[in-house]
Amino acid sequence: MTTLVTGATGNTGRHVVAELLRKGERVRALTRDPEAAAEKLPPGVELVAGTHTEPDTMLAALGGASRLHITVTAGLAQVGPELVRRAVDAGVRRITVVWGGAVGPVEQAVAESGVEWTRLEPQEFMSNTLTWVDSIRADGEVREPYDFPSALVHEADIGAVAATALLEAGHSGRVYNLTGPRALTASERLRILSDALGREIAFTRITHEQAIERLVATGVPRADAEYVVGWYAAPTSDSTTVDDTVARVLGRPARTFEQWVAEHVDRFRDAALSR
């Protein structure tokens, strides 16, 4: 059987692809640019041009697929229910969906699809730490408005849980809150990064409005910027409390932030040191 993965080169999608291939499954990756995707994804994956925000481009990709992985992204809310309908009509019988931070039209359509489904609700991704790369490399500091704990999860664990739910029975109708094994504040994460880099990284507080304007300056719509910074200003209990779902589903401990840092530390080094 074939599994179609949307967002296949993204933060979580590429890990879903890798985990399915590791398990010996047939994987079809939906991508806007198959040639570029071939350089990012492991060998053995079938690459199909298209985008899940344009269901009309997915007819060929859905043909013969019995399982589907969806990552909810910007622009999917309006067309996502149509994507789900077409997938079911094409013969998809099991769906996993990584939510967009709330239960919206796509998540609801999956739950009402009539096929087996699992919704993954990861809290903060460890990969969000990569937004600090430029300031750490250039100035040796990180500037954030808040220092609350976050039970951030390794994106590879999200991919592994998705693959398990796609391949194994017993996950239908489940909603999985996904966290890492420890809640960490920004300053605690910086201490781990500092130790890995062998140099001190400063933590500088900025205002709530400065954080919003910083995102807007990168092209993020103001409403989205306000939502993101607001999430950090008032984190929910789900985002700060460790959940053992990853360990229960995978039968092993969730990956730690220290493991994530070991995999990515070179990206935080000074340009002169990383040549």
C-alpha positions in Angstrom: 0.0 0.0 0.0 1.1 3.6 -0.7 1.1 6.5 1.7 0.8 10.0 0.4 2.6 12.6 2.5 1.8 16.3 2.0 4.2 19.0 3.1 6.8 16.3 2.5 9.9 18.6 2.8 8.6 20.5 5.8 9.5 20.3 9.4 7.4 17.3 10.2 6.6 15.9 6.7 10.2 14.9 5.9 10.3 12.9 9.1 7.1 11.1 8.3 8.6 10.2 4.9 11.9 9.0 6.5 10.1 6.9 9.1 7.8 5.3 6.6 10.7 4.4 4.3 12.7 3.1 7.3 9.8 0.7 7.9 9.9 -0.5 4.3 6.7 1.3 3.2 5.9 2.8 -0.2 5.9 6.5 0.1 4.7 9.2 -2.3 5.7 12.7 -1.5 3.6 15.7 -2.7 5.8 18.7 -3.5 5.7 21.8 -5.6 9.2 21.2 -6.9 10.1 17.5 -7.3 13.6 18.3 -8.5 14.4 20.4 -5.4 12.7 17.8 -3.2 14.9 15.0 -4.5 17.8 16.8 -2.9 16.1 16.9 0.5 14.4 13.6 0.8 15.8 10.1 1.1 16.1 7.9 -2.0 13.2 5.5 -2.6 10.4 8.1 -2.2 8.1 8.7 -5.2 7.9 12.4 -5.9 4.7 13.9 -7.4 4.2 17.5 -8.3 1.3 19.3 -6.6 0.3 21.2 -3.5 -2.3 20.3 -0.9 -3.7 23.8 -0.9 -4.8 23.3 -4.5 -6.8 20.0 -4.5 -7.1 20.0 -8.3 -3.3 19.4 -8.5 -3.6 16.3 -6.4 -5.6 13.9 -8.6 -2.6 12.0 -9.8 -1.0 12.0 -6.3 -4.1 10.4 -4.7 -4.5 7.7 -7.3 -3.7 4.3 -5.6 -2.9 5.8 -2.2 -4.6 4.1 0.8 -3.1 6.3 3.5 -2.6 10.1 3.7 -0.7 12.4 6.0 -1.7 16.1 6.1 0.1 18.9 7.8 -2.2 21.9 8.3 -0.6 25.0 6.9 -1.6 28.6 6.1 -4.0 28.6 3.2 -5.4 25.2 3.8 -8.4 26.1 5.9 -10.6 27.0 2.9 -9.7 24.1 0.7 -8.8 21.4 3.2 -12.3 19.9 3.5 -12.3 19.5 -0.3 -8.9 17.8 -0.1 -10.2 15.4 2.5 -13.3 14.6 0.4 -11.3 13.9 -2.7 -8.9 11.7 -0.7 -11.7 9.6 0.6 -13.3 9.3 -2.8 -10.0 8.2 -4.3 -9.7 5.3 -1.8 -7.7 6.7 1.1 -8.8 4.8 4.2 -6.5 6.1 6.9 -5.5 9.7 7.6 -3.2 11.4 10.0 -3.3 15.2 10.4 -0.9 17.5 12.2 -3.1 20.3 13.5 -2.5 24.0 12.9 -2.7 24.9 16.5 -6.5 24.7 16.8 -9.3 22.4 15.6 -10.3 24.2 12.4 -12.1 23.2 9.2 -9.4 20.7 8.1 -9.2 18.9 11.4 -12.9 18.8 11.6 -13.2 17.4 8.1 -10.8 14.6 8.9 -12.7 13.7 12.0 -15.9 13.5 10.0 -14.4 11.8 7.0 -15.7 8.3 7.7 -12.3 6.7 7.6 -9.7 5.9 10.3 -8.0 9.1 11.4 -5.6 10.3 14.1 -5.0 13.9 15.0 -1.6 15.0 16.2 -1.4 18.1 18.4 2.3 18.8 18.9 3.1 21.7 21.1 6.1 23.9 20.3 8.6 22.3 17.9 12.2 22.1 19.0 13.0 23.4 15.5 11.6 26.8 16.5 14.9 27.3 18.2 16.4 27.8 14.7 14.9 31.3 14.7 17.7 32.2 17.0 20.5 31.2 14.6 21.1 34.6 13.1 21.2 36.6 16.3 23.4 34.0 18.0 25.9 33.9 15.2 25.9 37.6 14.7 25.6 39.0 18.2 25.9 36.1 20.6 22.5 36.8 22.1 18.9 35.9 21.9 16.1 38.6 22.2 12.7 37.4 23.4 9.8 39.0 25.3 9.1 36.0 27.6 10.8 33.2 29.5 8.0 30.7 30.2 8.6 27.0 30.1 7.6 25.0 27.0 7.3 21.2 26.7 8.7 21.4 23.1 8.8 18.3 21.1 11.4 17.0 18.6 9.9 17.1 15.1 11.3 13.6 14.4 9.1 12.2 17.2 6.1 13.8 15.5 7.0 12.0 12.3 7.5 8.7 14.1 4.1 9.0 15.9 2.4 9.8 12.5 4.0 6.8 10.8 3.0 4.5 13.6 -0.6 5.8 13.5 -0.7 5.3 9.7 0.7 1.8 9.8 -0.7 0.2 13.0 -4.2 -0.5 14.3 -5.4 1.0 17.5 -5.0 4.7 16.8 -8.2 5.5 15.0 -10.2 8.4 16.5 -7.4 9.3 18.8 -6.2 12.9 19.5 -2.5 12.9 20.6 -1.0 15.8 22.5 2.7 15.6 21.7 5.4 17.0 23.9 9.0 16.4 24.7 10.2 14.8 28.0 10.9 18.1 29.8 9.5 21.6 29.8 12.2 24.2 29.3 12.3 28.0 29.5 14.1 30.0 26.7 16.9 30.7 29.1 17.2 27.0 30.0 17.4 26.2 26.3 20.1 28.8 25.9 22.1 27.2 28.6 22.0 23.9 26.8 23.0 25.6 23.6 25.8 27.6 25.3 27.2 24.4 26.7 27.2 22.7 23.3 28.8 25.7 21.6 31.3 26.3 24.4 30.5 30.0 24.7 28.0 32.1 26.5 24.9 33.3 24.8 23.1 36.3 26.3 19.4 36.5 26.9 17.9 39.9 26.3 14.3 40.8 27.1 12.3 42.8 24.5 8.7 44.1 24.7 5.6 42.3 23.5 5.2 44.9 20.8 8.8 44.7 19.7 8.4 40.9 19.2 5.3 41.5 17.0 7.1 44.1 14.9 10.0 41.8 14.4 7.8 39.2 12.9 5.9 41.7 10.8 9.2 42.9 9.4 9.9 39.4 8.1 6.7 39.4 6.1 4.4 37.7 8.7 0.9 39.2 8.6 0.2 41.3 11.7 -2.7 39.1 12.8 -0.5 36.0 12.7 2.3 37.8 14.5 0.0 38.8 17.2 -1.3 35.3 17.6 2.3 33.8 17.8 3.6 36.3 20.3 0.3 36.0 22.3 0.8 32.3 22.5 4.2 32.9 24.2 2.7 35.5 26.4 0.0 33.2 27.8 1.0 29.6 27.2 -1.7 26.9 27.8 -1.2 24.1 30.3 -0.9 21.7 27.4 2.1 23.6 26.1 3.9 23.7 29.5 3.0 20.2 30.9 4.9 17.1 29.8 2.7 14.4 28.3 3.9 10.8 27.9 2.1 10.1 24.6 5.2 9.9 22.5 6.7 7.3 24.8 3.4 5.3 25.0 2.9 5.3 21.2 6.5 4.6 20.3 7.6 2.4 23.2 10.6 4.5 23.8 11.4 7.8 25.5 10.7 11.0 23.7 13.8 12.7 22.3 15.4 15.3 24.5 16.3 18.9 23.6 20.0 18.0 24.2 19.6 15.4 21.4 18.1 18.0 19.1 20.9 20.5 19.9 23.6 17.8 19.1 22.0 17.3 15.7 21.8 21.0 14.8 24.6 22.8 16.8 26.7 23.5 13.8 24.1 25.8 12.5 24.5 28.1 15.5 28.3 28.4 15.2 30.0 31.7 14.0 30.3 31.8 10.2 34.0 31.8 10.5 34.0 28.7 12.6 31.6 26.8 10.5 33.6 26.9 7.3 
